Amino acid sequence: MAYVPWQKFDKSFSLCHALKAGTIFPCLEKPFCGKGGRCQ
């Protein structure tokens, strides 16, 4: 069985930022920081 928590629609990115981030929802933006785990 899978567990999927409910999410509320709170905010969204502008369309330009959403294209750069790969998602329109801020809570789903998870940038890849590489092996060291440090984003710059």
N, CA, C, O and CB atoms as a CASP TS submission, in Angstrom:
PFRMAT TS
TARGET T0000
AUTHOR 0000-0000-0000
METHOD Language model
MODEL 1
PARENT N/A
ATOM      1  N   MET     1       0.832  -1.180   0.000  1.00  0.00           N
ATOM      2  CA  MET     1       0.000   0.000   0.000  1.00  0.00           C
ATOM      3  C   MET     1       0.873   1.239   0.000  1.00  0.00           C
ATOM      4  O   MET     1       1.963   1.256   0.572  1.00  0.00           O
ATOM      5  CB  MET     1      -0.945   0.001   1.201  1.00  0.00           C
ATOM      6  N   ALA     2       0.380   2.255  -0.642  1.00  0.00           N
ATOM      7  CA  ALA     2       1.099   3.535  -0.688  1.00  0.00           C
ATOM      8  C   ALA     2       0.393   4.532   0.229  1.00  0.00           C
ATOM      9  O   ALA     2      -0.824   4.482   0.404  1.00  0.00           O
ATOM     10  CB  ALA     2       1.177   4.089  -2.153  1.00  0.00           C
ATOM     11  N   TYR     3       1.166   5.419   0.798  1.00  0.00           N
ATOM     12  CA  TYR     3       0.612   6.497   1.612  1.00  0.00           C
ATOM     13  C   TYR     3       0.927   7.810   0.936  1.00  0.00           C
ATOM     14  O   TYR     3       2.094   8.139   0.724  1.00  0.00           O
ATOM     15  CB  TYR     3       1.176   6.468   3.062  1.00  0.00           C
ATOM     16  N   VAL     4      -0.083   8.549   0.603  1.00  0.00           N
ATOM     17  CA  VAL     4       0.097   9.856  -0.043  1.00  0.00           C
ATOM     18  C   VAL     4      -0.611  10.902   0.809  1.00  0.00           C
ATOM     19  O   VAL     4      -1.840  10.918   0.872  1.00  0.00           O
ATOM     20  CB  VAL     4      -0.461   9.855  -1.519  1.00  0.00           C
ATOM     21  N   PRO     5       0.152  11.780   1.468  1.00  0.00           N
ATOM     22  CA  PRO     5      -0.488  12.783   2.320  1.00  0.00           C
ATOM     23  C   PRO     5      -1.239  13.828   1.495  1.00  0.00           C
ATOM     24  O   PRO     5      -0.855  14.129   0.365  1.00  0.00           O
ATOM     25  CB  PRO     5       0.555  13.470   3.201  1.00  0.00           C
ATOM     26  N   TRP     6      -2.301  14.370   2.061  1.00  0.00           N
ATOM     27  CA  TRP     6      -3.054  15.427   1.406  1.00  0.00           C
ATOM     28  C   TRP     6      -2.222  16.695   1.366  1.00  0.00           C
ATOM     29  O   TRP     6      -1.503  17.009   2.314  1.00  0.00           O
ATOM     30  CB  TRP     6      -4.391  15.676   2.124  1.00  0.00           C
ATOM     31  N   GLN     7      -2.324  17.413   0.272  1.00  0.00           N
ATOM     32  CA  GLN     7      -1.615  18.680   0.135  1.00  0.00           C
ATOM     33  C   GLN     7      -2.623  19.777  -0.151  1.00  0.00           C
ATOM     34  O   GLN     7      -3.581  19.584  -0.899  1.00  0.00           O
ATOM     35  CB  GLN     7      -0.543  18.608  -0.986  1.00  0.00           C
ATOM     36  N   LYS     8      -2.389  20.934   0.457  1.00  0.00           N
ATOM     37  CA  LYS     8      -3.230  22.090   0.188  1.00  0.00           C
ATOM     38  C   LYS     8      -2.590  22.921  -0.913  1.00  0.00           C
ATOM     39  O   LYS     8      -1.366  23.002  -1.008  1.00  0.00           O
ATOM     40  CB  LYS     8      -3.442  22.938   1.467  1.00  0.00           C
ATOM     41  N   PHE     9      -3.417  23.533  -1.740  1.00  0.00           N
ATOM     42  CA  PHE     9      -2.923  24.435  -2.762  1.00  0.00           C
ATOM     43  C   PHE     9      -2.806  25.810  -2.127  1.00  0.00           C
ATOM     44  O   PHE     9      -3.804  26.515  -1.982  1.00  0.00           O
ATOM     45  CB  PHE     9      -3.858  24.457  -4.019  1.00  0.00           C
ATOM     46  N   ASP    10      -1.588  26.197  -1.747  1.00  0.00           N
ATOM     47  CA  ASP    10      -1.357  27.482  -1.097  1.00  0.00           C
ATOM     48  C   ASP    10      -0.862  28.528  -2.078  1.00  0.00           C
ATOM     49  O   ASP    10      -1.541  29.518  -2.351  1.00  0.00           O
ATOM     50  CB  ASP    10      -0.362  27.327   0.033  1.00  0.00           C
ATOM     51  N   LYS    11       0.311  28.296  -2.594  1.00  0.00           N
ATOM     52  CA  LYS    11       0.985  29.269  -3.451  1.00  0.00           C
ATOM     53  C   LYS    11       1.412  28.585  -4.733  1.00  0.00           C
ATOM     54  O   LYS    11       1.390  27.359  -4.839  1.00  0.00           O
ATOM     55  CB  LYS    11       2.206  29.899  -2.734  1.00  0.00           C
ATOM     56  N   SER    12       1.796  29.385  -5.695  1.00  0.00           N
ATOM     57  CA  SER    12       2.401  28.839  -6.904  1.00  0.00           C
ATOM     58  C   SER    12       3.423  29.838  -7.413  1.00  0.00           C
ATOM     59  O   SER    12       3.330  31.040  -7.164  1.00  0.00           O
ATOM     60  CB  SER    12       1.326  28.528  -7.993  1.00  0.00           C
ATOM     61  N   PHE    13       4.406  29.304  -8.136  1.00  0.00           N
ATOM     62  CA  PHE    13       5.428  30.148  -8.733  1.00  0.00           C
ATOM     63  C   PHE    13       4.855  30.873  -9.944  1.00  0.00           C
ATOM     64  O   PHE    13       3.837  30.465 -10.503  1.00  0.00           O
ATOM     65  CB  PHE    13       6.661  29.314  -9.131  1.00  0.00           C
ATOM     66  N   SER    14       5.517  31.947 -10.341  1.00  0.00           N
ATOM     67  CA  SER    14       5.179  32.568 -11.614  1.00  0.00           C
ATOM     68  C   SER    14       5.556  31.574 -12.717  1.00  0.00           C
ATOM     69  O   SER    14       6.361  30.670 -12.489  1.00  0.00           O
ATOM     70  CB  SER    14       5.919  33.956 -11.801  1.00  0.00           C
ATOM     71  N   LEU    15       4.989  31.735 -13.881  1.00  0.00           N
ATOM     72  CA  LEU    15       5.258  30.784 -14.961  1.00  0.00           C
ATOM     73  C   LEU    15       6.729  30.752 -15.356  1.00  0.00           C
ATOM     74  O   LEU    15       7.266  29.684 -15.652  1.00  0.00           O
ATOM     75  CB  LEU    15       4.417  31.125 -16.172  1.00  0.00           C
ATOM     76  N   CYS    16       7.378  31.894 -15.363  1.00  0.00           N
ATOM     77  CA  CYS    16       8.799  31.954 -15.717  1.00  0.00           C
ATOM     78  C   CYS    16       9.648  31.189 -14.698  1.00  0.00           C
ATOM     79  O   CYS    16      10.523  30.411 -15.077  1.00  0.00           O
ATOM     80  CB  CYS    16       9.269  33.421 -15.806  1.00  0.00           C
ATOM     81  N   HIS    17       9.391  31.410 -13.419  1.00  0.00           N
ATOM     82  CA  HIS    17      10.149  30.705 -12.372  1.00  0.00           C
ATOM     83  C   HIS    17       9.822  29.215 -12.375  1.00  0.00           C
ATOM     84  O   HIS    17      10.699  28.384 -12.138  1.00  0.00           O
ATOM     85  CB  HIS    17       9.845  31.308 -10.982  1.00  0.00           C
ATOM     86  N   ALA    18       8.570  28.879 -12.643  1.00  0.00           N
ATOM     87  CA  ALA    18       8.159  27.473 -12.672  1.00  0.00           C
ATOM     88  C   ALA    18       8.904  26.702 -13.763  1.00  0.00           C
ATOM     89  O   ALA    18       9.277  25.547 -13.556  1.00  0.00           O
ATOM     90  CB  ALA    18       6.643  27.367 -12.893  1.00  0.00           C
ATOM     91  N   LEU    19       9.118  27.319 -14.904  1.00  0.00           N
ATOM     92  CA  LEU    19       9.873  26.650 -15.965  1.00  0.00           C
ATOM     93  C   LEU    19      11.316  26.398 -15.562  1.00  0.00           C
ATOM     94  O   LEU    19      11.886  25.364 -15.911  1.00  0.00           O
ATOM     95  CB  LEU    19       9.835  27.476 -17.237  1.00  0.00           C
ATOM     96  N   LYS    20      11.911  27.329 -14.833  1.00  0.00           N
ATOM     97  CA  LYS    20      13.297  27.153 -14.374  1.00  0.00           C
ATOM     98  C   LYS    20      13.389  26.107 -13.266  1.00  0.00           C
ATOM     99  O   LYS    20      14.338  25.324 -13.224  1.00  0.00           O
ATOM    100  CB  LYS    20      13.868  28.488 -13.877  1.00  0.00           C
ATOM    101  N   ALA    21      12.390  26.096 -12.359  1.00  0.00           N
ATOM    102  CA  ALA    21      12.408  25.183 -11.213  1.00  0.00           C
ATOM    103  C   ALA    21      11.950  23.777 -11.580  1.00  0.00           C
ATOM    104  O   ALA    21      12.313  22.810 -10.911  1.00  0.00           O
ATOM    105  CB  ALA    21      11.533  25.726 -10.106  1.00  0.00           C
ATOM    106  N   GLY    22      11.145  23.659 -12.650  1.00  0.00           N
ATOM    107  CA  GLY    22      10.636  22.343 -13.037  1.00  0.00           C
ATOM    108  C   GLY    22       9.331  21.985 -12.355  1.00  0.00           C
ATOM    109  O   GLY    22       8.825  20.877 -12.534  1.00  0.00           O
ATOM    110  N   THR    23       8.780  22.899 -11.578  1.00  0.00           N
ATOM    111  CA  THR    23       7.499  22.681 -10.913  1.00  0.00           C
ATOM    112  C   THR    23       6.847  24.028 -10.654  1.00  0.00           C
ATOM    113  O   THR    23       7.524  25.051 -10.551  1.00  0.00           O
ATOM    114  CB  THR    23       7.679  21.889  -9.587  1.00  0.00           C
ATOM    115  N   ILE    24       5.539  24.016 -10.552  1.00  0.00           N
ATOM    116  CA  ILE    24       4.816  25.260 -10.261  1.00  0.00           C
ATOM    117  C   ILE    24       4.565  25.408  -8.762  1.00  0.00           C
ATOM    118  O   ILE    24       4.177  26.478  -8.293  1.00  0.00           O
ATOM    119  CB  ILE    24       3.479  25.298 -11.026  1.00  0.00           C
ATOM    120  N   PHE    25       4.790  24.325  -8.012  1.00  0.00           N
ATOM    121  CA  PHE    25       4.512  24.321  -6.574  1.00  0.00           C
ATOM    122  C   PHE    25       5.788  24.472  -5.758  1.00  0.00           C
ATOM    123  O   PHE    25       6.700  23.657  -5.897  1.00  0.00           O
ATOM    124  CB  PHE    25       3.791  23.036  -6.176  1.00  0.00           C
ATOM    125  N   PRO    26       5.876  25.500  -4.905  1.00  0.00           N
ATOM    126  CA  PRO    26       7.088  25.719  -4.110  1.00  0.00           C
ATOM    127  C   PRO    26       7.454  24.541  -3.196  1.00  0.00           C
ATOM    128  O   PRO    26       8.637  24.282  -2.979  1.00  0.00           O
ATOM    129  CB  PRO    26       6.917  26.955  -3.273  1.00  0.00           C
ATOM    130  N   CYS    27       6.475  23.837  -2.668  1.00  0.00           N
ATOM    131  CA  CYS    27       6.786  22.730  -1.754  1.00  0.00           C
ATOM    132  C   CYS    27       7.432  21.547  -2.471  1.00  0.00           C
ATOM    133  O   CYS    27       8.004  20.673  -1.820  1.00  0.00           O
ATOM    134  CB  CYS    27       5.521  22.267  -1.050  1.00  0.00           C
ATOM    135  N   LEU    28       7.349  21.507  -3.796  1.00  0.00           N
ATOM    136  CA  LEU    28       7.948  20.411  -4.556  1.00  0.00           C
ATOM    137  C   LEU    28       9.293  20.762  -5.161  1.00  0.00           C
ATOM    138  O   LEU    28       9.909  19.924  -5.819  1.00  0.00           O
ATOM    139  CB  LEU    28       7.019  19.984  -5.642  1.00  0.00           C
ATOM    140  N   GLU    29       9.758  21.976  -4.955  1.00  0.00           N
ATOM    141  CA  GLU    29      11.052  22.389  -5.515  1.00  0.00           C
ATOM    142  C   GLU    29      12.174  21.809  -4.658  1.00  0.00           C
ATOM    143  O   GLU    29      12.380  22.224  -3.517  1.00  0.00           O
ATOM    144  CB  GLU    29      11.163  23.950  -5.589  1.00  0.00           C
ATOM    145  N   LYS    30      12.878  20.863  -5.214  1.00  0.00           N
ATOM    146  CA  LYS    30      13.988  20.207  -4.524  1.00  0.00           C
ATOM    147  C   LYS    30      15.203  20.245  -5.444  1.00  0.00           C
ATOM    148  O   LYS    30      15.397  19.324  -6.239  1.00  0.00           O
ATOM    149  CB  LYS    30      13.625  18.731  -4.122  1.00  0.00           C
ATOM    150  N   PRO    31      16.028  21.294  -5.354  1.00  0.00           N
ATOM    151  CA  PRO    31      17.173  21.394  -6.260  1.00  0.00           C
ATOM    152  C   PRO    31      18.197  20.285  -6.009  1.00  0.00           C
ATOM    153  O   PRO    31      18.420  19.875  -4.870  1.00  0.00           O
ATOM    154  CB  PRO    31      17.841  22.757  -6.110  1.00  0.00           C
ATOM    155  N   PHE    32      18.808  19.815  -7.079  1.00  0.00           N
ATOM    156  CA  PHE    32      19.858  18.801  -6.971  1.00  0.00           C
ATOM    157  C   PHE    32      21.153  19.488  -6.587  1.00  0.00           C
ATOM    158  O   PHE    32      21.611  20.389  -7.291  1.00  0.00           O
ATOM    159  CB  PHE    32      20.024  18.007  -8.304  1.00  0.00           C
ATOM    160  N   CYS    33      21.741  19.078  -5.489  1.00  0.00           N
ATOM    161  CA  CYS    33      22.940  19.742  -4.970  1.00  0.00           C
ATOM    162  C   CYS    33      24.199  18.924  -5.184  1.00  0.00           C
ATOM    163  O   CYS    33      25.271  19.340  -4.744  1.00  0.00           O
ATOM    164  CB  CYS    33      22.775  20.029  -3.500  1.00  0.00           C
ATOM    165  N   GLY    34      24.115  17.805  -5.827  1.00  0.00           N
ATOM    166  CA  GLY    34      25.299  17.007  -6.099  1.00  0.00           C
ATOM    167  C   GLY    34      25.683  16.108  -4.931  1.00  0.00           C
ATOM    168  O   GLY    34      24.962  16.004  -3.938  1.00  0.00           O
ATOM    169  N   LYS    35      26.815  15.473  -5.072  1.00  0.00           N
ATOM    170  CA  LYS    35      27.257  14.489  -4.082  1.00  0.00           C
ATOM    171  C   LYS    35      27.525  15.102  -2.714  1.00  0.00           C
ATOM    172  O   LYS    35      27.230  14.482  -1.692  1.00  0.00           O
ATOM    173  CB  LYS    35      28.500  13.795  -4.571  1.00  0.00           C
ATOM    174  N   GLY    36      28.077  16.302  -2.679  1.00  0.00           N
ATOM    175  CA  GLY    36      28.405  16.953  -1.409  1.00  0.00           C
ATOM    176  C   GLY    36      27.200  17.491  -0.671  1.00  0.00           C
ATOM    177  O   GLY    36      27.259  17.703   0.540  1.00  0.00           O
ATOM    178  N   GLY    37      26.094  17.719  -1.391  1.00  0.00           N
ATOM    179  CA  GLY    37      24.885  18.200  -0.759  1.00  0.00           C
ATOM    180  C   GLY    37      24.859  19.696  -0.468  1.00  0.00           C
ATOM    181  O   GLY    37      24.018  20.165   0.298  1.00  0.00           O
ATOM    182  N   ARG    38      25.766  20.438  -1.068  1.00  0.00           N
ATOM    183  CA  ARG    38      25.803  21.881  -0.820  1.00  0.00           C
ATOM    184  C   ARG    38      25.437  22.628  -2.083  1.00  0.00           C
ATOM    185  O   ARG    38      26.192  22.619  -3.055  1.00  0.00           O
ATOM    186  CB  ARG    38      27.191  22.322  -0.321  1.00  0.00           C
ATOM    187  N   CYS    39      24.293  23.268  -2.076  1.00  0.00           N
ATOM    188  CA  CYS    39      23.883  24.102  -3.205  1.00  0.00           C
ATOM    189  C   CYS    39      24.491  25.488  -3.061  1.00  0.00           C
ATOM    190  O   CYS    39      24.632  26.007  -1.953  1.00  0.00           O
ATOM    191  CB  CYS    39      22.338  24.191  -3.298  1.00  0.00           C
ATOM    192  N   GLN    40      24.841  26.068  -4.169  1.00  0.00           N
ATOM    193  CA  GLN    40      25.432  27.408  -4.128  1.00  0.00           C
ATOM    194  C   GLN    40      24.590  28.381  -4.888  1.00  0.00           C
ATOM    195  O   GLN    40      24.928  29.562  -4.965  1.00  0.00           O
ATOM    196  CB  GLN    40      26.839  27.403  -4.686  1.00  0.00           C
TER
END
